[in-house]
Amino acid sequence: MSSAQREPIRFVDLAAQQARIRDRVDAAIARVLDHGQYIMGPEVAEFEAQLSAHCGAAHSIACSSGTDALAMVLMAAEVRPGQAIFCPAFTFVATAEVVAWLGAHVWFVDVDADTFNMDPASLEVAIKSARDAGHAPVGVIPVDLFGIPADYDAISQIAAREGLWVLGDGAQSYGARYHNRRVGTLATATATSFFPAKPLGAYGDGGAIFTDDAELAETLRSILFHGKGTSQYDNVRIGMTGRIDTMQAAILIEKLKIFDDEIEARNRIASRYSDMLKGHVATPVVPEGLQSVWAQYTVKLPEGADRAAIQAHLKDEGVPSAVYYAKALHRQDAYSHHGVAGGALPVTDMLCERVLSLPMHPYLDEETQDRVAKALISALG
Ligand SMILES: *Cc1c(COP(=O)(O)O)cnc(C)c1O
């Protein structure tokens, strides 16, 4: 084994990206230090305009995090106790957490076994379950898991029939494509995250909300600044500190410039993984007409495979892996009293046993990727 081969592999390599843009990021940070407008400085509006140009949303509102982006949309929708909101159980906790903040009922929906995204048939079941329990359905939060947009056509059709708004949780999918549209334009409102390890990551927390609804956009701009009216000293609603830092906006402007190139690299790397792993594991399924941004490259191990042993074998070979998610939200202590579509989520439970995420970032070279694939194939025996 050469020393390069023994070197541990990074699951997400933020240092490689930084090396590419370090000079421009340093200059951007220096400009903020020079003008000193750390809150709502000129870079915030500039970044928002660039996001709108990039994704096609009429309004882009940069904010403090992906979680706060979701929460602020729910605040704008005046979500309250007694209402029911539907989201998948196979997601990061923030999707459901914000519903619980506002005292509404979460109804967990099952996911599709191939895309890992909300199953529209299970959503129908959940709506009926919620009504039977006496809860008032008001909204649905599909999640674009691992970077693949959810089935927005089917979900929006159900939502329109049932009078529900649709809030897309695009925390993992900013930049992804759904037929001829991009994430940010697929729902009433879309929330995304710029957490450092997300496909478009800042050097700290950040997020954004996208909408084509001008009135909603204005309400959101008020909520993110303590419910301001004409100023933050004129308070017309309950709000919060939901702004993005100028510094993060300045950094994200530089990162957005190389983002489409990075999305291309992620797609090239993902299809190379799939070519190598096909037949050994169930490789990710991207529906026809959609393009993922590969927040994760997640395979399904064969039924009955010993995932812990496989991960240990990979670790011995210097290959990191991760399980997103080992414990679904309906099985978490903090959420076990919320609703479950039809009383059980069999696909979610199956995925929690069998998924495995492999190293994925735009700077993963072919030699390293070969090592990952070979290690997994040998671990499978
Ligand atoms: C990361 C993530 C969030 C939360 O984003 P933060 O910026 O970390 O608050 C919400 N939903 C999903 C699906 C996520 O992956």
PDBQT file of the ligand as one rigid body, heavy atoms in Angstrom, charges set to zero:
ROOT
HETATM    1  C1  LIG A 401     -29.787  20.482   7.523  1.00  0.00    +0.000 C 
HETATM    2  C2  LIG A 401     -31.240  20.299   7.447  1.00  0.00    +0.000 A 
HETATM    3  C3  LIG A 401     -32.134  21.223   8.040  1.00  0.00    +0.000 A 
HETATM    4  C4  LIG A 401     -31.692  22.317   8.953  1.00  0.00    +0.000 C 
HETATM    5  O1  LIG A 401     -30.780  23.215   8.437  1.00  0.00    +0.000 OA
HETATM    6  P1  LIG A 401     -29.867  24.075   9.439  1.00  0.00    +0.000 P 
HETATM    7  O2  LIG A 401     -29.297  25.134   8.570  1.00  0.00    +0.000 OA
HETATM    8  O3  LIG A 401     -28.834  23.159   9.997  1.00  0.00    +0.000 OA
HETATM    9  O4  LIG A 401     -30.754  24.633  10.495  1.00  0.00    +0.000 OA
HETATM   10  C5  LIG A 401     -33.489  21.040   7.814  1.00  0.00    +0.000 A 
HETATM   11  N1  LIG A 401     -33.955  20.005   7.091  1.00  0.00    +0.000 NA
HETATM   12  C6  LIG A 401     -33.131  19.092   6.542  1.00  0.00    +0.000 A 
HETATM   13  C7  LIG A 401     -33.731  17.994   5.725  1.00  0.00    +0.000 C 
HETATM   14  C8  LIG A 401     -31.751  19.198   6.707  1.00  0.00    +0.000 A 
HETATM   15  O5  LIG A 401     -30.947  18.282   6.162  1.00  0.00    +0.000 OA
ENDROOT
TORSDOF 0
